Each structure stands twice: as C-alpha cells, then as structure tokens.
Amino acid sequence: MNILERAVTVVERVFKGALFDCRMCGQCVLHSTGLNCPMRCPKNLRNGPCGGVLVNGNCEVLQDRPCIWVLAERRARRLPLWRDHITQVNPPVDWRLRGTSSWVNLVRARPRTQPPAA
C-alpha cells in the first residue's frame, strides 16, 4: 500500500467511522443500507435481517440494541436518491479487503471481484 492509499484509508476510517460507525470492510454499501453500516450486525449479514429479529425490532444477539437491518430499512425510506437500493442484493463480503479503503478499492475495481468459494 503506497502513501496515498494509506492517507485515503485514514481519512475514510475517521470520516466514515464518525458518521456511520463504519467497520472498514473495504466494500462499502452504505448507499444500499440507509447509510447504516451492515457490518455492525453481529452476524455480519449483508442482505437483510436474520430470522431472529425480536418483536420490538431489536437484535437477537445484542438484545438491548435495535437490529441493524430494521434501522437500515427505516433510514432508507428517507433517502431521496438511494431509497430503492435497500431491495438490491449485495455481493458477499470479501474478507481479504477488510481494513482497506472502499474508496481506493472502488477506483481500482477491487470490490467487483467475488470472494473464492469455501
């Protein structure tokens, strides 16, 4: 990673961390999730809630917190540009990109690659 990539990564980590509690997966889909980082889900679900969302909308794992996907759906309704993106299926997370800048990865077309099959 060159010095420019490192600088961009630091700026992204600070900026998106403060605004969106970003977990730096390297494959940002904030526009698809109501500007709510899906990687905050304890199960790392990237395409909607699990079957364990509690009746009150809280997470089954962290029961004192709202489900990330319930928040995402509520917030997506208020987005004028990306409102319908909540219904799109996101590709699986490529964990090799974790900790890297999604901005740099987007420019270099890294997120377009699919992770290897297990």
Secondary structure, DSSP 8 states (H G I E B T S, - for coil): --HHHHHHHHHHHHHHHHHH-----SS--GGGTTT--GGGSTT--SSS--TT--TTSB-SSSTTSB-HHHHHHHHHTT-TTTGGGGGS------GGGTTS-HHHHHHTTGGGS-----
